[in-house]
Amino acid sequence: MSEPVAKRELVGVNPDGERYAITVTVGLPYPLNDVNGDWRCSVSVAPLTHRTVEIAGIDSLQALSLAISYAHFELRNLVERGGRILYPDTDEDPETDVDYPLDGDFLSRNRPA
């Protein structure tokens, strides 16, 4: 993975109640130096994905945005299978939205202060 620019530690809970650490890591976007001028961005959602994924975009912002969207997809997939996503050291869902961990960073919402 390229140099990490963002990282978040979470707790996953399987439908059977098994708890485990989830680490979302996003790398620094980097140019491919190809004729199209495309960029790539590394992303890992361990252990939900068993490898680092390289996401391509037409520029650094798109590559970064798509990498974060991919991480969100993997987290949402866990929840849609009946699992939960928690902050470390807690037994409560982050907010009432199951998709808060990554959506909350990019969408404007009315939240209690």
Buried (B, 14 or more C-beta within 10 A) or exposed (E): BBEEBBEBEBBBBEEEEEEEEBEBBBBBBBEBEEEEEBBBBBBBBBEBBEEBBBBBBEEBEBBBBBBBBBBBEBBBEBBEEEBBBBBEEEEEBBBEBBBBBBBBEEEEEEEEE
